[in-house]
């Protein structure tokens, strides 16, 4: 018989070991928050809480930014799941969610299961609002991007922390799957818009 609590604890330990030394935007605590939100959303939306939580703890282990080979990392996660789960369909579902939930895999990538929608929403909620803002600047610092560069005369696009709001963060509200996540995203969107207004005001030296 599968001991679900034990498996979750093993997944937490797996995440803790993996994220030692990663940048602050993609660390253990990001995964911790995503797992917590996955549980809350699953309970609200009627999804399988165990599948959602376990997937959330594992979701960034194959992240392309954190691995030499994404394919090898996915295989490693699948091998790990084989040690703990008896149901092959559960393993297949978790791997499918991890492979398709990323924003870079397409803004409107199709998530076939409610569990996948829940985990994707949990991950995207952590990319917006106050935490999302903090993560955007943390990642920009980690890769050497500047805070902001005003538009140049030739309208050249610059890679900056502020540009990331327009490339991704402000788009996420419209991509939420579940009603619960949509409500939360609306509040966090308003906060980000307010933050940008304040940022530009201070940048331009307005009283």
C-alpha positions in Angstrom: 0.0 0.0 0.0 1.3 3.4 -1.0 2.2 5.6 2.0 1.4 9.0 0.5 2.7 11.1 3.4 6.1 9.3 3.2 6.3 9.8 -0.5 5.6 13.6 -0.1 8.3 13.8 2.5 10.8 12.0 0.2 9.8 14.5 -2.6 10.5 17.4 -0.2 13.9 16.0 0.6 14.6 15.5 -3.1 13.7 19.1 -3.8 15.8 20.3 -0.8 18.9 18.6 -2.1 18.4 19.6 -5.7 17.9 23.3 -5.1 21.0 23.9 -3.1 22.9 26.7 -4.8 20.2 27.6 -7.4 19.2 31.3 -7.9 16.7 32.8 -5.4 13.9 32.9 -8.1 14.1 29.1 -8.7 14.9 27.6 -5.3 13.4 25.3 -2.7 11.1 28.0 -1.3 9.6 28.6 -4.7 8.8 24.9 -4.9 7.5 25.0 -1.3 5.1 27.8 -2.1 3.9 26.1 -5.3 3.2 22.9 -3.4 1.2 24.8 -0.7 -0.9 26.5 -3.4 -1.3 23.3 -5.3 -2.9 21.7 -2.2 -5.2 24.7 -1.6 -6.3 24.9 -5.2 -6.8 21.1 -5.4 -9.0 21.2 -2.3 -11.1 24.1 -3.7 -11.4 22.6 -7.3 -11.9 19.0 -6.4 -8.6 17.7 -7.9 -6.5 14.8 -6.6 -4.6 16.5 -3.7 -1.8 13.9 -3.6 -1.1 14.0 -7.3 -1.1 17.8 -7.3 1.2 18.1 -4.3 3.6 15.5 -5.4 3.8 17.0 -8.9 4.4 20.4 -7.4 7.3 19.3 -5.4 8.9 17.7 -8.5 7.9 20.2 -11.1 11.1 22.2 -11.4 13.6 19.3 -11.1 13.8 19.0 -15.0 13.8 22.8 -15.5 16.0 23.6 -18.6 17.6 26.5 -16.8 18.8 24.2 -14.0 20.0 21.1 -16.0 22.5 20.3 -18.7 19.9 18.0 -20.3 16.2 18.4 -19.9 15.5 15.0 -21.3 17.9 13.3 -18.9 16.3 15.2 -16.0 12.8 14.1 -17.0 14.0 10.5 -17.1 15.6 10.9 -13.7 12.3 12.1 -12.2 10.4 9.3 -13.9 12.9 6.8 -12.4 12.4 8.4 -9.0 8.6 8.0 -9.3 9.0 4.4 -10.3 10.5 3.7 -6.9 7.6 5.1 -4.9 4.4 4.8 -7.0 2.7 1.5 -7.9 0.2 3.0 -10.4 1.8 3.5 -13.8 -1.0 5.9 -14.8 -0.1 8.2 -11.9 3.5 8.3 -13.1 2.5 9.0 -16.6 0.1 11.8 -15.5 2.8 13.5 -13.3 5.4 13.4 -16.1 2.9 14.7 -18.6 2.0 17.6 -16.3 5.7 18.5 -15.7 6.5 18.4 -19.4 3.6 20.6 -20.5 3.0 23.1 -17.7 5.9 25.5 -18.4 5.1 28.9 -19.7 7.9 28.6 -22.3 6.1 25.6 -23.7 3.5 27.9 -25.0 1.3 30.5 -23.4 -1.8 28.4 -24.1 -0.3 25.0 -23.8 -3.0 22.4 -23.4 -3.3 20.8 -20.0 -5.5 17.8 -20.2 -6.2 17.1 -16.6 -7.6 19.1 -13.7 -4.5 18.2 -11.7 -2.3 19.6 -14.4 -4.4 22.8 -14.4 -4.1 23.1 -10.7 -0.3 22.7 -10.6 0.2 25.0 -13.5 -2.0 27.7 -11.8 0.0 27.2 -8.5 3.3 27.7 -10.4 2.0 30.8 -12.2 0.5 32.4 -9.1 4.0 32.4 -7.6 5.2 34.4 -10.6 2.9 37.3 -10.0 2.0 39.7 -7.2 4.6 40.7 -4.5 6.5 37.4 -4.7 6.5 37.5 -8.5 8.0 41.0 -8.4 10.7 39.9 -6.0 11.5 36.8 -8.1 11.7 38.9 -11.3 14.4 41.2 -9.8 16.2 38.3 -8.1 16.5 36.4 -11.4 17.5 39.5 -13.3 20.3 40.1 -10.8 21.4 36.4 -11.0 21.9 36.6 -14.8 23.2 40.1 -14.8 20.3 42.0 -16.3 19.7 45.7 -15.5 16.6 46.9 -13.7 15.3 49.1 -16.5 16.4 50.8 -19.7 14.0 53.4 -21.1 13.1 52.9 -24.8 15.9 53.9 -27.1 15.2 56.1 -30.1 15.3 53.1 -32.4 12.8 51.3 -30.1 15.2 48.5 -29.6 13.9 46.0 -27.1 16.1 45.5 -24.0 16.2 42.5 -21.7 15.6 44.0 -18.2 13.7 43.1 -15.1 11.0 45.6 -16.0 10.7 44.2 -19.5 10.0 40.8 -18.0 6.7 42.2 -16.6 5.5 42.7 -20.2 7.1 39.6 -21.7 5.5 37.3 -19.1 4.2 38.4 -15.7 1.3 40.7 -16.9 0.2 38.0 -19.3 -0.3 35.2 -16.7 -3.6 36.5 -15.3 -5.4 35.6 -18.6 -3.8 32.2 -18.6 -5.1 30.8 -15.3 -7.2 27.7 -15.6 -9.3 27.5 -12.4 -11.8 29.8 -10.9 -9.9 30.0 -7.6 -6.7 31.0 -9.3 -8.4 33.5 -11.5 -9.7 35.4 -8.5 -6.3 35.4 -6.8 -4.6 36.5 -10.0 -6.9 39.4 -10.5 -5.8 40.8 -7.1 -2.1 40.2 -7.8 -2.4 41.8 -11.2 -3.7 45.0 -9.7 -0.8 45.1 -7.3 1.8 44.6 -10.1 0.2 47.4 -12.2 0.3 49.7 -9.2 3.9 48.8 -8.6 4.9 49.6 -12.2 3.1 53.0 -11.9 5.1 53.8 -8.8 8.3 52.5 -10.3 8.0 54.7 -13.4 7.1 57.7 -11.2 10.2 57.3 -9.1 12.4 56.6 -12.1 11.3 59.8 -13.8 11.7 61.8 -10.7 8.1 62.8 -10.3 6.9 64.3 -7.0 
